[in-house]
Amino acid sequence: MIGVVLAVWLLGTWVTKYSLEEMAVFTPIAVAALGALIGIVLLWVKIVRDSLRGRRTDP
């Protein structure tokens, strides 16, 4: 988890106009937003996969 936070912090500093100190403040928000995005993507993958699996088993 530490590696992910460091990666988000350093990548965020490289991509945005924020300095390392400013990005350190925004890193928890960025990590939470990325976690939410990943959760939504995984939820939709599960929904689509279950939907496709249900179509194959219906007569």
Backbone as a chain_set.jsonl record, in Angstrom:
{"seq": "MIGVVLAVWLLGTWVTKYSLEEMAVFTPIAVAALGALIGIVLLWVKIVRDSLRGRRTDP", "coords": {"N": [[0.819, -1.191, 0.0], [1.987, 1.188, 0.699], [3.693, 1.607, -1.418], [1.869, 2.081, -3.5], [0.698, 4.481, -2.659], [2.942, 6.168, -2.685], [3.52, 6.04, -5.418], [1.225, 7.24, -6.525], [1.5, 9.764, -5.415], [3.992, 10.701, -6.47], [3.562, 10.394, -9.242], [1.329, 12.023, -9.517], [2.477, 14.48, -8.912], [4.19, 14.739, -11.092], [2.397, 14.783, -13.258], [0.596, 16.872, -12.732], [0.447, 20.432, -11.955], [1.264, 20.803, -9.397], [3.482, 21.086, -6.566], [5.761, 18.87, -4.766], [5.139, 19.121, -2.045], [2.575, 20.278, -2.083], [1.181, 18.29, -3.459], [1.378, 16.257, -1.639], [-0.576, 16.895, 0.164], [-2.869, 16.517, -1.344], [-2.754, 13.842, -2.027], [-4.069, 11.8, -0.354], [-6.743, 12.255, -1.103], [-6.623, 11.74, -3.827], [-5.917, 9.019, -3.787], [-8.193, 7.909, -2.578], [-10.104, 8.588, -4.519], [-9.15, 7.155, -6.747], [-9.402, 4.571, -5.724], [-12.203, 4.414, -5.459], [-12.919, 4.634, -8.158], [-11.738, 2.298, -9.224], [-13.23, 0.432, -7.785], [-15.815, 0.873, -8.851], [-15.389, 0.172, -11.533], [-14.724, -2.564, -11.233], [-17.164, -3.469, -10.201], [-18.898, -3.055, -12.409], [-17.692, -4.776, -14.25], [-18.218, -7.231, -13.021], [-21.036, -7.202, -13.138], [-21.512, -7.221, -15.929], [-20.213, -9.61, -16.614], [-21.722, -11.504, -15.144], [-24.176, -11.094, -16.375], [-23.662, -11.913, -19.008], [-23.003, -14.572, -18.515], [-25.444, -15.471, -17.549], [-27.012, -15.318, -19.834], [-26.016, -17.357, -21.406], [-26.809, -19.651, -20.066], [-29.552, -19.629, -20.131], [-32.442, -21.221, -21.538]], "CA": [[0.0, 0.0, 0.0], [2.887, 2.34, 0.729], [4.164, 1.803, -2.788], [0.793, 2.681, -4.29], [0.576, 5.878, -2.243], [4.105, 6.881, -3.222], [3.368, 6.14, -6.87], [0.205, 8.256, -6.791], [2.069, 11.052, -5.027], [5.013, 11.12, -7.433], [2.931, 10.519, -10.559], [0.5, 13.223, -9.457], [3.364, 15.641, -8.992], [4.719, 14.806, -12.449], [1.321, 15.065, -14.211], [-0.062, 18.149, -12.434], [1.303, 21.591, -11.714], [1.517, 20.897, -7.962], [4.796, 20.692, -6.061], [5.711, 17.676, -3.916], [4.466, 19.455, -0.795], [1.145, 20.445, -2.366], [0.611, 16.989, -3.831], [1.289, 15.456, -0.426], [-1.876, 17.214, 0.768], [-3.921, 15.977, -2.197], [-2.581, 12.405, -2.268], [-5.154, 10.973, 0.204], [-7.944, 12.432, -1.916], [-6.376, 11.037, -5.088], [-5.962, 7.58, -3.517], [-9.604, 7.569, -2.368], [-10.793, 8.677, -5.807], [-8.731, 6.004, -7.557], [-10.033, 3.384, -5.143], [-13.611, 4.425, -5.848], [-12.982, 4.343, -9.589], [-11.456, 0.87, -9.398], [-14.388, -0.299, -7.269], [-16.911, 0.979, -9.818], [-15.022, -0.638, -12.704], [-14.876, -3.976, -10.872], [-18.597, -3.75, -10.086], [-19.456, -3.186, -13.745], [-17.164, -6.008, -14.847], [-18.984, -8.334, -12.429], [-22.398, -7.145, -13.673], [-21.485, -7.659, -17.33], [-19.852, -11.026, -16.637], [-22.882, -12.276, -14.694], [-25.197, -10.979, -17.392], [-23.285, -12.788, -20.127], [-23.096, -15.949, -18.04], [-26.87, -15.777, -17.46], [-27.553, -15.509, -21.184], [-25.58, -18.671, -21.921], [-27.497, -20.759, -19.388], [-30.997, -19.582, -20.404], [-32.829, -22.054, -22.697]], "C": [[0.869, 1.264, 0.0], [3.399, 2.646, -0.678], [3.122, 2.467, -3.677], [0.66, 4.167, -3.95], [1.743, 6.703, -2.772], [4.004, 7.067, -4.732], [2.342, 7.206, -7.236], [0.756, 9.642, -6.497], [3.062, 11.556, -6.085], [4.434, 11.296, -8.837], [2.039, 11.753, -10.608], [1.316, 14.489, -9.533], [3.875, 15.833, -10.412], [3.646, 15.265, -13.442], [0.72, 16.453, -13.991], [0.956, 19.257, -12.23], [1.706, 21.721, -10.252], [2.939, 20.462, -7.602], [4.649, 19.434, -5.211], [4.949, 17.95, -2.626], [2.961, 19.612, -0.997], [0.491, 19.108, -2.696], [0.511, 16.071, -2.632], [-0.04, 15.697, 0.286], [-2.998, 16.549, -0.019], [-3.83, 14.465, -2.421], [-3.662, 11.554, -1.618], [-6.455, 11.078, -0.59], [-7.801, 11.673, -3.226], [-6.454, 9.521, -4.897], [-7.409, 7.131, -3.317], [-10.381, 7.596, -3.686], [-10.419, 7.512, -6.718], [-9.336, 4.704, -7.031], [-11.502, 3.286, -5.504], [-13.784, 4.088, -7.324], [-12.74, 2.861, -9.861], [-12.624, 0.023, -8.906], [-15.555, -0.277, -8.243], [-16.622, 0.136, -11.055], [-15.193, -2.122, -12.396], [-16.343, -4.375, -10.73], [-19.222, -3.936, -11.456], [-18.937, -4.42, -14.476], [-17.937, -7.209, -14.316], [-20.405, -8.367, -12.987], [-22.437, -7.661, -15.102], [-21.176, -9.146, -17.417], [-21.026, -11.904, -16.203], [-24.014, -12.228, -15.714], [-24.908, -11.892, -18.585], [-23.373, -14.251, -19.732], [-24.563, -16.383, -17.954], [-27.498, -16.019, -18.821], [-27.176, -16.879, -21.734], [-26.358, -19.809, -21.311], [-29.005, -20.747, -19.633], [-31.322, -20.438, -21.621], [-33.437, -21.272, -23.81]], "O": [[0.524, 2.27, -0.619], [3.518, 3.807, -1.068], [3.452, 3.313, -4.507], [0.527, 5.006, -4.841], [1.546, 7.818, -3.255], [4.358, 8.121, -5.261], [2.565, 7.99, -8.158], [0.505, 10.587, -7.246], [2.974, 12.698, -6.534], [4.783, 12.245, -9.538], [1.995, 12.451, -11.621], [0.896, 15.468, -10.151], [3.983, 16.964, -10.885], [3.934, 16.036, -14.357], [0.373, 17.137, -14.954], [2.164, 19.042, -12.32], [2.422, 22.658, -9.897], [3.518, 19.588, -8.247], [3.531, 18.982, -4.962], [4.191, 17.097, -2.163], [2.167, 19.138, -0.185], [-0.626, 18.833, -2.258], [-0.35, 15.192, -2.6], [-0.567, 14.796, 0.939], [-3.969, 16.07, 0.567], [-4.764, 13.874, -2.963], [-4.156, 10.636, -2.274], [-7.183, 10.094, -0.728], [-8.748, 11.035, -3.685], [-6.995, 8.816, -5.749], [-7.808, 6.086, -3.831], [-11.217, 6.728, -3.936], [-11.283, 6.945, -7.387], [-9.734, 3.84, -7.812], [-11.997, 2.204, -5.82], [-14.691, 3.343, -7.695], [-13.462, 2.245, -10.645], [-12.972, -0.982, -9.525], [-16.216, -1.296, -8.441], [-17.514, -0.54, -11.567], [-15.746, -2.861, -13.21], [-16.724, -5.486, -11.096], [-19.996, -4.872, -11.657], [-19.675, -5.041, -15.242], [-18.276, -8.112, -15.081], [-20.926, -9.443, -13.279], [-23.31, -8.457, -15.448], [-21.799, -9.868, -18.197], [-21.294, -12.932, -16.825], [-24.731, -13.212, -15.896], [-25.805, -12.559, -19.101], [-23.779, -15.085, -20.541], [-24.888, -17.532, -18.252], [-28.414, -16.832, -18.951], [-27.961, -17.489, -22.461], [-26.556, -20.837, -21.958], [-29.675, -21.747, -19.374], [-30.598, -20.41, -22.616], [-33.804, -21.843, -24.837]]}, "num_chains": 1, "name": "protein.A"}
